[in-house]
Structure formats: C-alpha cells, structure tokens
Amino acid sequence: MAEHAPILIIVFPLLAAFLTHLTKYVKLERGAELVAFASMLASLSVLVISAPAVLAGRVISYNIGGWTAPLGISLVLDGFSFFFCIVIVVIGLLLILYSLGVYLYARRYYSLLLIALSALFGIALTRDLFNLYVFFEILAVSSYVLIAYKRRPRTLKASFRYLMITESAWVFFLLAIAMLYGLTGTLNMDGIAQKIPMIYQSSPYSLFIIFSIMLVAFGIKCGMAPLHSWIPEAHSQAPTPVSGLLSGLILKAGIFAMLRVFYLFFVGVGPFSTILLYVGLITLLFGALMALVQDELKKLLAYSSINQIGFILVGIGIGTTLGLKGALFHLLNHAIMKTGLFFCAGIIISQTGFWKIERLRGVYKRMPGVAISFFLLSLAIVGIPFFNGFASKLLVILATLKQMYYIPGIILLLGIVISAAYYFKVLRIFFNPEESREVHDFVPRPVGPFEHFAVYLCVVFCVVIGIFPGIIFPILEPAVKVLLP
Amino acid sequence: MIEINGLTIGIIIILIGAYGILTKRNLIKMTMALYVMNSGAILFFVSLGFRKNSSAAILGDWAGLVVDPLPQAVVLTSIVIGLGITSLALALAIKIYEEYKTLDTSNLKEK
C-alpha cells in the first residue's frame, strides 16, 4: 500500500471528479458532495498510512507504468511534498464543507474543484519537469472555469484576464523546459539537477535565462509584486469557496513549485535567495499599502494575500533553515486563515448584498458568530500572540535578525503594523454600535450550518496551532530537511 | 551569422505572438496571438530533437540515425493543452461579447 501512495493520492480525487457526474443516475440525495468528500478522505487516509515512513525520512518513489526514472515519469512522496499534501487535504476538506451549505453549486462545480485538487496533488508529487507543466495547466484550466462559474460580466472579465496573463507566461515556461531539455537531455528533475554544475561551467548565461523565465512564471502564479495584477480581480470576483481555493492553494502551489525547482537546480548557481528576499519585501509593502486604500471587502482580502505572500517570500529569501521553517509554517497558517476570512466575507456578502466595506456598518448585530470569527481570524493574520500567525511571523523575523538583515526586519515589522491598520479599519466598521440602515432590494441567501461550521473550524485551527505551535513541527521539520539537508 | 533553423524561427514566432498580446485590444485577436506564441514554443521544442538525414524512431528499420522521439511525444501533449486553452479563451470571449456587446478591451467598462 505505502509504495503506491503517490499515485493513489492523485487518483482518488481525479476518479471522483468523473464519478460526480454519474451520481445523477443514482437515487442518492447530494451524491456529488458525498463522492467529493469521500475522495478527499481517501487521499487523507493514504497520507496517514504513509506518514510514519515519510516522517522518518524515507522517500517513497513510484514510477508510472513501471518505466524507471530517466525515461518514465516518477512521483516522489518525501517530507516536503507530504507537507504540501497535508495543506491541500485540509484546505480541500474545508472548501468542500463550505460548498455543502450552498445549494447553488451543481455537480459540475464539484467535478472542477476535484480536478483542481488532484492537479495540486500532482504538482506536489511529480518529479518530472514537463509533468509539472501539465499539472499546472490542468489546475489553471479548471480554475479559469471556476472563477467564471457564476457567469456575471465582471467574473468573465476577471477569468479572461487571468487566462491571458498566466498562459503567456507559461508559454515561456515551456520554452525554459525545452532549453533545459536541450542542455541536459532529460526531463527528470533529479537528472537535470545532476547536470546543472556542468552547464554552469560551459554556458552560464543560458542558465540565467532559464532562471529568470522560471522566476517570472512561478511569480505570476504566486503573486509576486509586479506580476500580481490578476489577483485582486480574480479573488474578489470568484465564488467564495473558489476565492479560498485561489488564495489558499493556487498561490501556494506557485511557491511550492518555485521552492522545489530552485532548490534542486539553482542552489549553487546564483544569488537566487537574495533576489527573492528583495522581491518579497517589495511584495509585502505593496500589498499592505494597496490593501489600505481598498473599499471592497474581498479586494482588501486579496491585497492582504499579496502582503502575506511577501512575508513567505522573505522567509524563503533568507535562505537559512529557520527562515525556511518560518516561511513554510506561514504558508500553512496563511492558507487556513485566509480561507476562513474569505468564508466570513462570503457569508456576510451573501446576507447583506453589500460589497463595499463602509456599508457593512454594525454587521455584528445581525451575524455575531461570523463577525467574531472575522475578528479572531484577523487577529491571527496580523500576528497577535496566541494565534498561529504570531508563531510563523516570529520565526521569519528571528531569521532575518539572525542573518543581520536589520533593514528587512524593520520592513517586516512595518508590514505587520500596516496590516493591523487595514484589518482594524474593517473591524471598526463591523463592530460599530449603530447599524447601517441602508435598504436595497436584495434577497439574502439562506446560510446553513455547514458554512458556519467551516468558519468555526478555521478559527479552531488558528487558535490551537497558535497555542501549541509544536504540533506542526513534526511535519514541518522533515519538509525543511528535504530542501536544506 | 545566426543560423536559420527551427529553433530561431520558433523564438521569432513566440516574439510575434507576444507582440500581438501586448498591442492588440480585441479579445479574439489576443487569443490568436496566444496560440501563435504556443506554436512557436512547440516548434522550438520539436526542433530540439531534429537531426539531419535521419529517420523516425519507429521499431523495424533502424537505418542509421534516428531523431530524438521524446520532444515529439512531449509536444503532442502541449498541442492538446494549447487547443484546450484556446477553446476556453474563445468561449469566454463569446460570453463576454454576449454581456458587453463588444470585444474591445478598452470598451469593457464596469458593469
């Protein structure tokens, strides 16, 4: 069982994606939802079964079709991909749980969501460069359709813009793969990594070109500062669970692939971590300052995602074990916190019909549970002690100070202060004692227990990880050990 | 002197497509430019495996040199991906036209 774990993790959601369409022939209430939930639980159980071996440092590799490494495609489950798989499973279950309450979503929606999740598992596990490209394209196509799911004019526009920006970058990524294949004669990542020092001797400039193309391609996926322009529109226009998918997992997939590829290929080559450090600082400040001036709730959350991505990039850019640990920890925390915040925003918007923040005055009287969850989650994302954001931000800042990067450390603190400013601006309006009396013709959608349950689950995760950050370290440390042995 | 072969032509086609995406304001033309870019990358990749005076790598008559079969296999997949992306972009363009009655990006006002 354990030796087949890598393929099984990908296959379960992919199989379920097609089974959801068949549930209309079965007399079963909400069959598609059941299939979706069961497939994620199946992937989770495979992960749990393989956990003891992987966390002990063993690497489970699987060759598709029995073709061994240089010829075939190999899937590898090591500590790092295990960590990202856990993030995908947790967020995926939360997304499906939230979607259960919304009767709007049909079989097609669950099918697309499952395809996206299985592509994410593929990104986490594959060791073949072209296979990575294919999984990213599967993820991208399903996310374009999911963003445009409601077919409102602005969602269509956001989806088209996302498509144009990403695909033009991924054409260049295909070019970079072709160049690497031309230089090394293999597409297997380990095989390429072995030949990189030799290429660095003979033609360093081609490696620099490949590095910059990959930086831009992954940077567009993860929302680095000058390449972020698709994020605010897509995040704010997508249906709520899809905003959670975009912010919680698709941005993280860019960071994951960047880490995987750069640490295999470019460790000894150039100052790639220094570039990431400064790009991360720009991203952090840019996202924070842009979030300050937003007047739409979901756009503010989208710019806050850019801000937190900057934090993660800085943690990677420091290049030490401590910084990397903080960055990966923040990756997990941000996925949970931001998914929870988008869920809160989705419930509030579906109840009031207002997108603008100032019209949501006194919303806590109508929805006390959601407003208090929003309050706790924003405390967590700002980094108040006893919440999970504090632990990971502390690790990143300690890592900067340890490496004598004092000015970046100060900028990180500045970013935290600005993020506190814009979240507290929202909270002041939410908890205003006088309620907004604005009336407009809007029929609120009934919100069921599942949506509230998903939000409360996010809050519980944040508080538990915040008080006991040690429970994450058993899966965090093997992940860091894979990258920096 | 730059040698003119599949690799250089592939790069030139990619740059033509990139020019189209950056300058055109019509959704259909942008989609076409994207597909042109994709074709350039495909030509670049498939030319990597090319060898002069060699035959296809099919079992049976191994008469001397054969071309590298891996780029051809890989390129098939990326042609399919390009087709999927293009058709999705066109579908979105049709839907946008139905909503806004225009394909010009500068006329897509907030609605």
Contacts between the chains, C-beta under 8 A, distances in Angstrom:
chain1	res1	chain2	res2	distance
A	130	B	74	5.4
A	130	B	77	7.5
A	133	B	78	7.7
A	134	B	77	6.2
A	134	B	81	7.0
A	137	B	81	4.8
A	137	B	84	7.9
A	137	B	85	7.4
A	141	B	84	6.0
A	141	B	85	6.8
A	141	B	88	6.2
A	144	B	88	6.0
A	144	B	92	7.5
A	145	B	88	7.2
A	148	B	92	6.4
A	148	B	95	7.4
A	151	B	95	6.4
A	153	B	96	7.5
A	153	B	99	4.2
A	153	B	100	6.4
A	153	B	111	4.5
A	154	B	110	7.4
A	154	B	111	6.8
A	156	B	92	5.8
A	156	B	95	5.2
A	156	B	96	5.0
A	156	B	99	6.4
A	157	B	96	6.5
A	157	B	108	5.9
A	159	B	92	5.9
A	160	B	27	6.8
A	160	B	89	6.9
A	160	B	92	4.8
A	160	B	93	7.0
A	160	B	96	6.4
A	163	B	85	7.1
A	163	B	88	7.0
A	163	B	89	5.6
A	163	B	92	6.9
A	164	B	21	6.6
A	164	B	30	6.0
A	164	B	34	6.8
A	164	B	89	7.6
A	167	B	34	5.7
A	167	B	38	7.9
A	167	B	85	5.5
A	167	B	89	7.9
A	168	B	18	6.8
A	168	B	21	5.5
A	168	B	34	6.4
A	168	B	37	6.3
A	171	B	14	6.6
A	171	B	17	7.5
A	171	B	34	7.6
A	171	B	37	4.5
A	171	B	38	5.5
A	171	B	40	7.6
A	171	B	41	5.0
A	172	B	14	7.6
A	172	B	41	7.8
A	174	B	38	7.9
A	174	B	41	4.4
A	174	B	42	8.0
A	174	B	45	6.9
A	174	B	78	6.1
A	175	B	11	7.9
A	175	B	14	6.7
A	175	B	41	5.1
A	175	B	44	6.1
A	175	B	45	8.0
A	177	B	45	7.8
A	178	B	41	7.0
A	178	B	44	5.4
A	178	B	45	4.2
A	178	B	48	6.0
A	178	B	71	7.6
A	181	B	45	7.6
A	181	B	48	6.3
A	181	B	70	7.6
A	181	B	71	7.1
A	181	B	74	8.0
A	182	B	48	4.7
A	187	B	70	7.5
A	187	B	74	7.4
